[in-house]
Amino acid sequence: MNAPDRYERFVVPEGTKKDTKIINAASFTIEREEHTIGNILRMQLHRDPNVLFAGYKLPHPLQYKIIVRIHTTSQSSPMQAYNQSINDLDRELDHLKNAFEVKASFCYS
């Protein structure tokens, strides 16, 4: 397959600085992704009651990366919300895949 290794999407580039302007806020750069993942991740973050703001942007149409911005309450950190959202999406997509495979096996048997 021609896709990059999965871990390469989440590697933090050298020289990245922490945003200290707003307490409990952070920006995460996800390499080699675009609107599809950005919108799914944003919607999953909005399901968390500790997330006050979640949004993403593409810096430029020719740059293949998104920047996700998360602002949380004092009960949670942006990193915790981000990790929880990724884990929830992973479980949800596994469930969807399994349900599809069960239904597909009924159609072809």
Secondary structure, DSSP 4 states (H G I P E B T S, - for coil): --SPPGGGGGPPPTT-----SSTTEEEEEEET--HHHHHHHHHHHHTSTTEEEEEEE-S-TTS-EEEEEEEE-TTS-HHHHHHHHHHHHHHHHHHHHHHHHHHHHHH--
